[in-house]
Amino acid sequence: MTPDVAPIQDILHRWTLIGQALVGSIGALAFVVAFLWKMTAVEPKAVTEAKAWIQRIVIGTIGVELAGTLVNVLTASIPK
């Protein structure tokens, strides 16, 4: 007799979606702020820092999406 893992899969799926939504919302806001910082910056050093922050935000958002996909793949591989 195998244990029922469906409730655990549902919890993982729900929390993954919540995490992705939060990171997406906060990431979008941070991206807009960094972009505005880059556009309004006068000093070349500030422009370079803003570009670096934009790159970090994009990479972080992609990482969260990949982590969510990995969680979905791993939970789907559990036999029912």
N, C-alpha and C positions, 0 to 999 in steps of 0.2 A: 504494500500500500504506500503510495507516494504522497507526500504532504502537498497541500494546496498552496501554491506560491502566488496565485493571482492577486490576493490582497497586497502582498509586498510589491509586486510588479506595478499595481495601480498607484501605490504610495510613491514609489520611485519615479514613475512617469509624471505624476502630478507635481512633485517637488522639482523635477527637472524642468518642466514647463514654467513653473513659477520663477526659478532661477534664471532661465533664459529670458523671460519677460523683464525681470528686474534689471539684468545686465544690459539688455537691449535698450530699455528706457533711459537708464543712467548713462549708458554709452552714447546714446544719441545726444543727450543733453551736453555731455562732456565734449563730444565732437564739435557741436555748434559753438560752444564757448571757446575751445581751442582754435577753431577756424576764425572766429571773430578776433581773437587775440592775435592770430597771424596776420589778419588783414589790417588791423589797426596798429600793429607794432611799428615803431620808428627805427629802433636799433636793430642791426643785423643779427645780433646775438639773440634777441627776443624772438625774431622770426625763426631762427634755427631751433630754439627751444620749443616753440609752438609746433613746428613740423615734427619734432621728436615726440611730443605728446600725442599728436594726431596718429602717428605710426603706432605708438603703444596702445592707444584706444582701439584701433582697427585690429591689431594682432590679438589683443585681449578678447575682443568680441568674437573673432574667428575661433579662438581657443575654447570659448564657452560653447559655441555651436558644435564644435567637434566633440567636446566632452559629453554633451547631451546626446549626440548620435551614438557615441560609444556606450553610454548607459542603456540606450534603447536596444542596441545590438546585443549587449550582454544579457539584458533581462529577457529578450526574445529567444535567446539560445537555451534558456532553462526549459527542460522538458516538462510538459504539463501532465 
